[in-house]
Protein backbone atom coordinates (compact mmCIF):
# COMPACT_ATOMS: atom_id res chain seq x y z
CA UNK A 1 0.00 0.00 0.00
CA UNK A 2 1.30 3.47 -0.84
CA UNK A 3 2.36 5.77 1.95
CA UNK A 4 0.23 8.80 2.60
CA UNK A 5 1.58 12.22 1.68
CA UNK A 6 0.56 15.71 2.70
CA UNK A 7 -0.70 16.58 -0.77
CA UNK A 8 -2.45 13.23 -1.06
CA UNK A 9 -4.26 14.01 2.20
CA UNK A 10 -5.26 17.42 0.84
CA UNK A 11 -6.75 15.80 -2.27
CA UNK A 12 -8.61 13.28 -0.09
CA UNK A 13 -9.87 16.15 2.09
CA UNK A 14 -11.13 18.03 -0.99
CA UNK A 15 -12.89 14.86 -2.12
CA UNK A 16 -14.63 14.47 1.27
CA UNK A 17 -15.50 18.18 1.20
CA UNK A 18 -17.26 17.79 -2.16
CA UNK A 19 -14.97 19.92 -4.28
CA UNK A 20 -14.97 17.37 -7.12
CA UNK A 21 -18.66 16.53 -6.89
CA UNK A 22 -20.13 20.00 -6.38
CA UNK A 23 -17.77 22.97 -6.66
CA UNK A 24 -15.78 22.09 -9.78
CA UNK A 25 -18.78 20.92 -11.87
CA UNK A 26 -20.67 24.05 -10.78
CA UNK A 27 -17.78 26.32 -11.78
CA UNK A 28 -17.38 24.53 -15.11
CA UNK A 29 -21.07 24.78 -16.02
CA UNK A 30 -21.35 28.37 -14.75
CA UNK A 31 -18.35 29.48 -16.79
CA UNK A 32 -19.44 27.78 -20.01
CA UNK A 33 -23.07 28.97 -19.79
CA UNK A 34 -22.02 32.51 -18.86
CA UNK A 35 -19.54 32.67 -21.74
CA UNK A 36 -22.14 31.39 -24.21
CA UNK A 37 -24.73 33.92 -23.00
CA UNK A 38 -22.23 36.78 -23.17
CA UNK A 39 -21.11 35.79 -26.65
CA UNK A 40 -24.56 35.15 -28.12
CA UNK A 41 -26.26 38.14 -26.40
CA UNK A 42 -29.42 36.05 -26.32
CA UNK A 43 -30.79 37.95 -23.31
CA UNK A 44 -30.27 41.26 -25.06
CA UNK A 45 -28.10 44.30 -24.48
CA UNK A 46 -28.43 47.19 -22.03
CA UNK A 47 -27.41 50.15 -24.08
CA UNK A 48 -26.31 51.28 -27.45
CA UNK A 49 -22.69 50.18 -27.06
CA UNK A 50 -21.73 47.08 -29.05
CA UNK A 51 -20.43 44.96 -26.15
CA UNK A 52 -22.86 46.20 -23.49
CA UNK A 53 -24.55 42.90 -22.53
CA UNK A 54 -26.90 42.24 -19.63
CA UNK A 55 -24.22 40.78 -17.38
CA UNK A 56 -26.52 40.52 -14.37
CA UNK A 57 -29.10 38.42 -16.26
CA UNK A 58 -26.41 36.31 -17.89
CA UNK A 59 -24.80 35.66 -14.49
CA UNK A 60 -28.12 34.71 -12.85
CA UNK A 61 -29.06 32.29 -15.64
CA UNK A 62 -25.58 30.72 -15.54
CA UNK A 63 -25.72 30.56 -11.73
CA UNK A 64 -29.08 28.77 -11.62
CA UNK A 65 -28.09 26.44 -14.47
CA UNK A 66 -24.96 25.51 -12.54
CA UNK A 67 -27.01 24.69 -9.45
CA UNK A 68 -29.51 22.63 -11.45
CA UNK A 69 -26.65 20.62 -12.87
CA UNK A 70 -24.97 19.86 -9.53
CA UNK A 71 -28.36 18.86 -8.08
CA UNK A 72 -28.34 15.81 -10.36
CA UNK A 73 -25.67 13.26 -9.47
CA UNK A 74 -26.00 11.54 -12.86
CA UNK A 75 -25.24 14.76 -14.74
CA UNK A 76 -22.23 15.43 -12.48
CA UNK A 77 -20.99 11.88 -13.10
CA UNK A 78 -21.37 12.36 -16.87
CA UNK A 79 -19.54 15.71 -16.72
CA UNK A 80 -16.67 14.13 -14.78
CA UNK A 81 -16.41 11.24 -17.24
CA UNK A 82 -16.54 13.47 -20.33
CA UNK A 83 -14.10 16.01 -18.86
CA UNK A 84 -11.54 13.33 -18.04
CA UNK A 85 -11.80 11.88 -21.55
CA UNK A 86 -11.43 15.32 -23.14
CA UNK A 87 -8.30 15.91 -21.06
CA UNK A 88 -6.86 12.60 -22.25
CA UNK A 89 -7.64 13.61 -25.85
CA UNK A 90 -5.97 17.02 -25.37
CA UNK A 91 -2.91 15.35 -23.83
CA UNK A 92 -2.80 12.94 -26.77
CA UNK A 93 -2.82 15.89 -29.17
CA UNK A 94 -0.11 17.75 -27.24
CA UNK A 95 2.11 14.67 -27.05
CA UNK A 96 1.63 14.08 -30.78
CA UNK A 97 2.58 17.66 -31.62
CA UNK A 98 5.62 17.42 -29.33
CA UNK A 99 6.80 14.12 -30.81
CA UNK A 100 6.40 15.22 -34.43
CA UNK A 101 7.78 18.70 -33.71
CA UNK A 102 10.90 17.13 -32.27
CA UNK A 103 11.90 15.86 -35.72
CA UNK A 104 10.68 18.66 -38.01
CA UNK A 105 11.34 22.36 -38.07
CA UNK A 106 8.71 25.06 -38.19
CA UNK A 107 9.81 25.99 -41.71
CA UNK A 108 9.11 22.43 -42.96
CA UNK A 109 5.54 22.70 -41.72
CA UNK A 110 4.99 26.17 -43.14
CA UNK A 111 6.36 25.28 -46.58
CA UNK A 112 4.47 21.96 -46.64
CA UNK A 113 7.66 20.25 -47.80
CA UNK A 114 7.30 17.12 -45.75
CA UNK A 115 7.27 14.50 -48.52
CA UNK A 116 6.07 10.91 -48.33
CA UNK A 117 8.69 9.53 -45.89
CA UNK A 118 7.91 12.28 -43.40
CA UNK A 119 4.15 11.69 -43.73
CA UNK A 120 4.73 8.00 -43.06
CA UNK A 121 6.76 8.91 -39.98
CA UNK A 122 3.95 11.17 -38.72
CA UNK A 123 1.46 8.33 -39.13
CA UNK A 124 3.79 5.96 -37.28
CA UNK A 125 4.18 8.49 -34.45
CA UNK A 126 0.39 8.91 -34.21
CA UNK A 127 -0.26 5.15 -34.13
CA UNK A 128 2.52 4.68 -31.56
CA UNK A 129 1.07 7.38 -29.34
CA UNK A 130 -2.37 5.77 -29.48
CA UNK A 131 -0.78 2.41 -28.60
CA UNK A 132 0.99 3.99 -25.60
CA UNK A 133 -2.29 5.42 -24.28
CA UNK A 134 -4.16 2.16 -24.89
CA UNK A 135 -1.44 0.36 -22.96
CA UNK A 136 -1.78 2.83 -20.07
CA UNK A 137 -5.57 2.41 -19.70
CA UNK A 138 -6.58 -0.80 -17.95
CA UNK A 139 -9.48 -2.90 -19.23
CA UNK A 140 -9.32 -5.25 -16.24
CA UNK A 141 -6.80 -5.03 -13.39
CA UNK A 142 -3.43 -5.94 -14.89
CA UNK A 143 -4.86 -6.17 -18.42
CA UNK A 144 -4.65 -3.09 -20.67
CA UNK A 145 -6.81 -2.14 -23.64
CA UNK A 146 -3.84 -2.68 -25.96
CA UNK A 147 -3.44 -6.24 -24.70
CA UNK A 148 -7.18 -6.79 -25.14
CA UNK A 149 -7.11 -5.51 -28.74
CA UNK A 150 -4.05 -7.57 -29.66
CA UNK A 151 -5.57 -10.65 -28.02
CA UNK A 152 -8.85 -10.10 -29.89
CA UNK A 153 -7.10 -9.67 -33.25
CA UNK A 154 -4.94 -12.77 -32.78
CA UNK A 155 -7.90 -14.85 -31.60
CA UNK A 156 -10.32 -13.76 -34.35
CA UNK A 157 -7.85 -13.07 -37.19
CA UNK A 158 -9.85 -15.20 -39.62
CA UNK A 159 -13.21 -13.69 -38.67
CA UNK A 160 -15.30 -11.52 -40.97
CA UNK A 161 -15.10 -8.53 -38.58
CA UNK A 162 -11.30 -8.27 -38.68
CA UNK A 163 -11.29 -8.85 -42.43
CA UNK A 164 -13.88 -6.08 -42.87
CA UNK A 165 -11.76 -3.64 -40.83
CA UNK A 166 -8.67 -4.45 -42.90
CA UNK A 167 -10.70 -4.04 -46.12
CA UNK A 168 -12.05 -0.65 -44.98
CA UNK A 169 -8.54 0.56 -44.11
CA UNK A 170 -7.32 -0.64 -47.51
CA UNK A 171 -10.17 1.17 -49.30
CA UNK A 172 -9.45 4.40 -47.40
CA UNK A 173 -5.75 4.24 -48.33
CA UNK A 174 -6.63 3.45 -51.96
CA UNK A 175 -9.15 6.32 -52.18
CA UNK A 176 -6.64 8.73 -50.66
CA UNK A 177 -4.00 7.64 -53.16
CA UNK A 178 -6.36 8.03 -56.12
CA UNK A 179 -7.77 11.42 -55.12
CA UNK A 180 -4.58 13.15 -53.98
CA UNK A 181 -3.30 15.99 -56.12
CA UNK A 182 0.01 15.51 -57.82
CA UNK A 183 2.73 18.11 -57.24
CA UNK A 184 3.04 20.63 -60.04
CA UNK A 185 -0.22 19.60 -61.70
CA UNK A 186 -2.63 22.36 -62.63
CA UNK A 187 -5.89 22.55 -60.69
CA UNK A 188 -8.88 20.77 -62.14
CA UNK A 189 -10.92 22.85 -64.59
CA UNK A 190 -14.56 23.48 -63.87
CA UNK A 191 -17.06 24.49 -66.51
ABEGO torsion letter per residue (X at the ends): XBBBBAAAAAAAAAAAAGAAAAAAAAAAAAAAAAAAAAAAGAAEBABABAABBBAAAAAAAAAAAAAAAAABAAAAAAAAAAAAAAAAAAAAAAAAAAAAAAABBAAAAAAGBAEAAAAAAAAAAAAAAAAAAAAABBABBGBBAAAAAAAAAAAAAABAAAAAAAAAAAAAAAAAAAABBBBGBBBBBBX
